[in-house]
Amino acid sequence: MGQSEIKREHLRLTEEDFPLLEQKTKEIRAVILNELKCDPIQIDNWPYRYQVEKNNIKYELIFSQMGSVTLRLAQSDRYRRNPPPIFYISIGKYENSVYAWEDFNASEVNTDGKELVKSMEACMVMYENSIKDL
């Protein structure tokens, strides 16, 4: 049984974890930006924001200081505030100071740059397919 298949219990993040969450977010940001063409929107302070365009649809990629990455629609008339996420990962904390990037279901995510961007692009395609018939 692989490590990701073992049932582990989440531990509560504390204030002492914040510097590590920030560092891990900076690291994953570098990995993603190395693989995905993005235009900066806000990169002088947190949250870091980038614009990604695929098939004439504009997305916003947000890196939070608290250890999360969100891909959502760029602001539009329909979603003036807080568009729903299309892709989301965050850091989970476990025993023995183990931290892992996870999806909505607390399943560990492959953070290899190419694989991670493939997952993001698959979510974009799923979204694009879902609006074709509207």
C-alpha positions in Angstrom: 0.0 0.0 0.0 1.5 3.4 -1.0 1.8 6.3 1.3 -1.1 8.2 -0.4 -3.3 5.1 0.1 -2.8 4.9 3.9 -5.6 6.6 5.8 -4.0 9.5 7.7 -5.6 12.0 10.1 -5.3 15.7 9.4 -3.7 17.8 12.1 -4.8 21.4 12.7 -2.6 24.0 11.2 -1.2 26.5 13.8 0.4 29.9 13.7 3.8 28.1 13.8 3.0 26.5 10.4 2.5 29.9 8.6 6.1 30.5 7.5 6.3 27.0 6.1 3.0 27.3 4.3 4.2 30.6 2.7 7.5 28.9 1.6 5.7 25.9 0.2 3.4 28.2 -1.7 6.3 30.1 -3.2 7.9 26.8 -4.2 4.7 25.5 -5.9 4.3 28.8 -7.6 7.7 28.5 -9.2 6.9 25.0 -10.4 3.6 26.0 -12.0 4.9 29.2 -13.5 7.8 27.2 -15.1 5.2 25.1 -16.9 2.2 27.4 -17.6 2.2 30.6 -19.5 0.7 33.2 -17.2 0.5 37.0 -17.1 1.0 38.7 -13.8 -1.9 40.6 -12.3 -0.7 41.2 -8.7 2.8 39.9 -7.7 4.0 42.6 -5.3 2.1 41.1 -2.3 -0.1 38.2 -1.2 -2.2 36.7 -2.7 -0.2 36.5 -5.9 -2.5 36.6 -8.9 -1.9 35.6 -12.5 -4.1 35.5 -15.6 -4.2 32.4 -17.8 -6.0 32.3 -21.1 -7.1 29.1 -22.8 -9.5 28.9 -25.8 -10.5 32.5 -25.4 -11.5 32.0 -21.7 -9.7 34.0 -19.1 -8.8 32.3 -15.8 -7.2 33.7 -12.7 -4.6 31.7 -10.9 -4.3 32.7 -7.2 -1.5 31.7 -4.8 -2.4 32.2 -1.1 0.1 32.8 1.6 -1.7 30.2 3.7 -0.8 27.3 1.4 -3.4 27.1 -1.4 -3.6 27.4 -5.1 -6.9 28.3 -6.9 -7.7 28.5 -10.5 -11.0 30.1 -11.2 -12.7 32.2 -13.9 -11.4 35.7 -14.2 -13.9 38.2 -12.9 -16.9 38.5 -15.2 -20.4 40.0 -15.2 -21.8 36.7 -13.9 -19.2 36.4 -11.1 -18.3 39.9 -9.9 -16.9 38.5 -6.7 -15.5 35.1 -5.8 -16.0 33.0 -8.9 -16.2 29.3 -8.1 -12.9 27.4 -8.3 -12.2 25.2 -11.3 -9.0 23.8 -9.7 -7.9 23.9 -6.1 -5.1 22.4 -4.0 -4.1 23.2 -0.4 -1.6 21.9 2.1 -2.6 19.3 4.6 -0.7 18.6 7.8 -0.1 15.2 9.3 1.9 13.5 12.1 5.7 13.7 12.1 5.7 17.2 10.4 4.5 15.7 7.1 2.8 18.3 4.8 1.2 17.4 1.5 -0.5 19.2 -1.3 -4.1 17.9 -1.6 -7.2 18.3 -3.7 -10.8 19.0 -2.4 -11.1 15.4 -1.3 -7.8 15.4 0.7 -6.2 13.2 -1.9 -2.5 13.8 -2.3 -1.7 15.7 -5.6 1.3 15.0 -7.8 3.4 18.2 -7.7 5.6 17.4 -10.6 5.3 20.6 -12.7 4.1 18.9 -15.9 1.7 16.6 -14.2 0.3 19.4 -12.0 -0.3 21.6 -15.0 -1.9 18.7 -16.9 -4.3 18.4 -14.0 -5.1 22.1 -14.1 -5.6 22.0 -17.9 -7.9 18.9 -17.6 -10.1 21.0 -15.2 -10.2 23.8 -17.7 -11.3 21.4 -20.4 -13.9 20.0 -18.1 -15.2 23.5 -17.5 -15.2 24.4 -21.2 -17.1 21.2 -22.1 -19.7 22.0 -19.4 -20.5 25.4 -20.9 -20.7 24.3 -24.5 -24.4 23.5 -24.4 -25.4 26.6 -22.5 
